[in-house]
Amino acid sequence: MIKTKIKDLIEDTNQSSIPEKPKSVVKNRIKVLRAERDWTQADLAERVGISRQAVISIEKYKYTPSLELAFNLAKAFDVEVTDVFRLEEESGK
């Protein structure tokens, strides 16, 4: 009896119509902010204490920085973190 109820609950959970969470991506303006200041990737990397390759990966969206690094990047540019990063929904992927 209990096994049947558990089985029914599991089946109900699997068949529920829970909407899928939209996928999102963290976009950034690092390349633009660097250009406005005439900084190279190496300049930014040195100011923040990361490698140039890390800057490249962040700019190409191959790596999403930690929250701490995001704040440090914003601090290097002397702007708010929301001026560097934004969350966007991915379209049709």
Backbone torsions as a table, in degrees:
resi	resn	phi	psi	omega
1	MET	NA	-51.1	179.5
2	ILE	-65.1	-41.0	179.8
3	LYS	-61.5	-37.6	179.1
4	THR	-65.5	-42.4	179.4
5	LYS	-64.8	-41.4	178.5
6	ILE	-63.2	-44.7	179.3
7	LYS	-60.7	-42.6	178.6
8	ASP	-63.1	-41.2	178.9
9	LEU	-63.4	-42.0	179.3
10	ILE	-63.8	-43.7	179.3
11	GLU	-64.0	-41.7	178.2
12	ASP	-61.8	-41.0	179.9
13	THR	-64.5	-42.6	-179.2
14	ASN	-68.0	-27.4	-176.7
15	GLN	-98.5	0.7	-178.1
16	SER	-64.7	156.1	-178.1
17	SER	-100.1	60.7	176.1
18	ILE	-77.1	122.6	-178.8
19	PRO	-66.6	145.3	178.8
20	GLU	-72.0	141.5	177.8
21	LYS	-72.0	130.7	178.4
22	PRO	-63.4	140.9	178.8
23	LYS	-78.6	142.7	-179.5
24	SER	-133.9	162.9	-179.6
25	VAL	-136.8	144.3	177.1
26	VAL	-88.0	114.9	177.6
27	LYS	-93.9	155.7	178.4
28	ASN	-140.4	162.9	180.0
29	ARG	-115.9	26.4	-174.2
30	ILE	-60.6	-44.8	-178.3
31	LYS	-61.0	-42.2	179.2
32	VAL	-65.6	-46.3	-179.7
33	LEU	-63.0	-36.9	176.5
34	ARG	-64.1	-44.9	-177.9
35	ALA	-63.0	-40.2	178.9
36	GLU	-60.5	-28.5	-178.1
37	ARG	-101.8	-1.0	-177.6
38	ASP	59.4	41.6	178.3
39	TRP	-100.5	142.7	171.0
40	THR	-84.2	170.2	174.4
41	GLN	-61.2	-37.0	178.7
42	ALA	-66.0	-38.0	177.3
43	ASP	-59.7	-49.2	-179.6
44	LEU	-63.5	-44.7	-179.4
45	ALA	-56.7	-43.7	-179.6
46	GLU	-65.4	-41.2	-179.4
47	ARG	-64.7	-31.0	-175.3
48	VAL	-99.7	-18.5	-180.0
49	GLY	85.2	34.5	176.8
50	ILE	-126.7	176.0	179.2
51	SER	-83.6	158.1	175.3
52	ARG	-60.9	-36.4	179.2
53	GLN	-63.0	-34.3	177.5
54	ALA	-65.8	-41.5	177.1
55	VAL	-60.8	-45.1	178.6
56	ILE	-58.4	-47.1	-178.7
57	SER	-62.4	-39.0	178.5
58	ILE	-67.4	-45.2	-179.9
59	GLU	-62.6	-33.0	-179.1
60	LYS	-91.5	6.9	178.6
61	TYR	62.0	27.8	175.4
62	LYS	-90.6	-13.2	-178.9
63	TYR	-144.9	129.4	174.4
64	THR	-98.8	120.9	-176.1
65	PRO	-68.2	156.5	174.8
66	SER	-65.3	165.6	178.5
67	LEU	-61.2	-41.4	178.4
68	GLU	-60.7	-45.3	179.5
69	LEU	-66.7	-38.0	178.1
70	ALA	-59.5	-43.6	178.1
71	PHE	-66.9	-38.5	178.5
72	ASN	-65.6	-37.5	176.4
73	LEU	-64.6	-44.9	178.4
74	ALA	-61.2	-40.6	179.1
75	LYS	-63.1	-41.0	179.0
76	ALA	-60.5	-37.1	178.8
77	PHE	-84.7	-7.6	-177.8
78	ASP	60.2	44.9	177.0
79	VAL	-135.6	170.9	175.1
80	GLU	-73.7	152.6	-179.1
81	VAL	-59.9	-31.8	178.6
82	THR	-72.7	-12.7	173.7
83	ASP	-83.2	-13.5	179.4
84	VAL	-102.8	-42.0	-174.0
85	PHE	-122.5	147.9	173.3
86	ARG	-147.6	152.8	179.5
87	LEU	-99.1	126.0	179.5
88	GLU	-126.5	145.9	174.0
89	GLU	-75.9	139.5	175.9
90	GLU	-75.8	141.8	-178.8
91	SER	-100.4	120.7	172.4
92	GLY	53.2	31.8	179.2
93	LYS	-102.2	NA	NA
